[in-house]
Amino acid sequence: MRKENLKFKMQKSKFGIKNIFLIVASLVFAFGILTTSVVKTTALTSPRQIKPQVILATPTPMPTIVEKVDYFLAYPGVLPDHFLYPVKMIRDRIWLSLTVDPLKKAEVMLLFADKRLGAGKALIEGGKADLGITTLSKAEKYLESAISQEKIARQSGKDTQALLEKLSKASLKHEEVLTELKTR
C-alpha cells in the first residue's frame, strides 16, 4: 500500500511539473508574439514631419539650410549595454532565420539596421563611444544585407520598387545621422 501511495504521489508531482512547464512555455510564446506585434506596429507608424533646420556653417551672414531626411527611425529598445541585450539578439536571430522570403528578410534587416543606428547614436550621446561605434558598424552591415536581399528578391521576379524607395531614404538618413555624429 505504501509503494502505491508513493508511486501515486510521484506521478502527481510529475503531472504538476508538466503543467507548470507548459504554462511557462505558453507565457514565453505569448510574450514573444506580443513583443513582435509591438515592434512591427512601432515600425509601421507614420513618420514625423521634420522641418528644415537652419545651421550656420561659416560665420557669414548667409545661413546654410540643411534639410533633414524625411525618414522615421524605429525606437532601438534595449541598448547593447543592458544585461537583457543578449536575449534581444537571440530573438532577432530567430526572427531573421524564420523569415525565408527575401523581400520580407530585407525589410526585417532594414528594421534591425535602423534600430542599431538609433542605439549607436544613443550610446555615443551617452558617453559610450566605443560601444556606440561598434553598434553603428553593425547597423551599416544590416543595411548592406538588406540591399543584398532586395537584389535577390528582384532577381526572383518580385516587385521591389517600394522597398527600393524605403532603402534609399534609409541610406540617406543613415548618412545624415553618421555625419551628425562625426561632427560632434
C-alpha positions in Angstrom: 0.0 0.0 0.0 2.8 2.4 0.8 4.6 1.7 -2.5 1.3 2.5 -4.4 0.9 5.7 -2.4 4.5 6.8 -3.1 4.1 6.0 -6.8 0.8 7.9 -7.0 2.5 11.0 -5.3 5.4 10.8 -7.7 3.0 10.7 -10.7 1.0 13.6 -9.3 4.1 15.7 -8.8 5.4 15.0 -12.3 2.0 16.0 -13.6 2.2 19.3 -11.7 5.7 19.9 -13.1 4.5 19.2 -16.6 1.6 21.7 -16.2 4.0 24.3 -14.8 6.4 23.8 -17.7 3.5 24.1 -20.2 2.2 27.3 -18.6 5.7 28.9 -18.6 6.3 27.9 -22.2 2.9 29.3 -23.2 3.7 32.6 -21.4 7.1 32.9 -23.1 5.5 32.2 -26.5 2.7 34.7 -25.9 5.2 37.3 -24.7 7.2 36.7 -27.9 4.2 37.2 -30.1 3.2 40.4 -28.1 6.7 41.8 -28.5 6.8 41.1 -32.2 3.5 42.8 -32.6 4.5 45.8 -30.7 7.8 46.1 -32.7 6.0 45.7 -36.1 3.4 48.3 -35.0 6.1 50.7 -33.9 7.9 50.3 -37.2 4.7 50.9 -39.2 3.7 54.2 -37.5 3.7 57.2 -39.7 6.9 59.2 -39.8 7.1 62.6 -38.1 7.3 65.7 -40.3 10.6 67.4 -39.6 11.1 71.0 -40.7 14.3 72.1 -42.3 16.9 73.2 -39.8 19.0 76.3 -40.2 22.6 75.8 -39.4 25.4 78.4 -39.7 28.2 76.6 -41.5 30.5 79.6 -41.6 30.5 82.9 -39.7 28.9 84.7 -42.7 25.5 86.4 -42.7 24.1 83.9 -45.2 22.8 80.8 -43.3 23.1 77.3 -44.8 19.9 75.3 -44.9 20.3 71.6 -44.2 17.2 69.6 -44.9 16.5 66.6 -42.6 15.7 63.4 -44.4 12.0 62.5 -44.0 12.5 59.0 -42.7 11.5 57.6 -39.3 14.0 55.5 -37.4 12.5 52.8 -35.2 12.9 53.0 -31.5 16.0 51.0 -30.6 14.6 49.5 -27.4 17.2 47.7 -25.2 20.7 49.1 -25.7 23.8 46.9 -26.0 25.0 47.9 -22.6 21.9 46.4 -20.9 22.0 43.0 -19.4 19.0 41.8 -21.4 20.6 42.7 -24.7 21.7 39.1 -25.4 18.0 38.0 -25.2 17.2 40.6 -27.8 19.9 39.3 -30.1 18.7 35.8 -29.8 15.2 37.0 -30.6 16.5 38.9 -33.6 18.4 35.9 -34.9 15.4 33.6 -34.6 13.2 36.2 -36.3 15.7 36.5 -39.2 16.2 32.7 -39.5 12.4 32.2 -39.7 12.0 34.8 -42.4 12.6 33.0 -45.7 11.1 35.4 -48.2 13.9 37.7 -49.5 11.6 40.7 -49.6 10.5 40.3 -46.0 14.0 39.5 -44.9 15.2 42.7 -46.4 12.5 44.6 -44.5 13.5 42.9 -41.3 17.2 43.6 -41.9 16.3 47.3 -42.6 14.4 47.4 -39.3 17.4 46.0 -37.5 19.7 48.5 -39.2 17.5 51.4 -38.2 17.3 50.1 -34.6 21.1 49.7 -34.3 21.6 53.1 -35.8 19.4 54.6 -33.1 21.1 52.5 -30.4 24.6 53.6 -31.6 23.6 57.2 -31.6 22.2 56.9 -28.0 25.3 55.2 -26.8 27.6 57.8 -28.3 25.5 60.6 -26.9 25.5 58.8 -23.5 29.3 58.8 -23.4 30.0 55.2 -24.6 31.6 55.9 -27.9 33.4 52.6 -28.4 30.3 50.5 -27.9 28.4 53.1 -30.0 30.8 52.9 -32.9 30.6 49.1 -32.8 26.8 49.2 -32.9 26.9 51.7 -35.8 29.1 49.4 -37.8 26.6 46.6 -37.2 23.8 48.9 -38.4 25.6 49.5 -41.6 26.2 45.8 -42.1 22.5 45.1 -41.7 21.7 47.9 -44.2 24.1 46.3 -46.7 22.5 42.9 -46.1 19.0 44.4 -46.7 20.2 45.8 -50.0 21.6 42.4 -51.0 18.3 40.7 -50.0 16.4 43.3 -52.2 18.6 42.3 -55.1 17.8 38.6 -54.6 14.1 39.4 -54.4 14.2 41.5 -57.6 16.1 38.7 -59.4 13.4 36.2 -58.3 10.8 38.4 -60.1 9.2 40.3 -57.1 8.2 43.9 -57.3 10.7 45.7 -55.0 10.0 49.3 -56.0 8.5 50.3 -52.6 11.4 48.7 -50.8 14.0 50.4 -53.0 12.4 53.8 -52.2 12.5 52.9 -48.5 16.1 51.7 -48.7 17.1 54.9 -50.5 15.5 57.1 -47.8 17.0 54.9 -45.1 20.5 55.2 -46.6 20.2 59.0 -46.7 19.0 59.0 -43.1 21.9 56.8 -42.0 24.3 59.1 -43.8 22.7 62.1 -42.1 23.0 60.6 -38.6 26.5 59.4 -39.1 27.6 62.8 -40.4 25.9 64.5 -37.4 27.7 62.1 -35.0 31.0 62.7 -36.8 30.8 66.4 -36.4 30.3 66.0 -32.7 
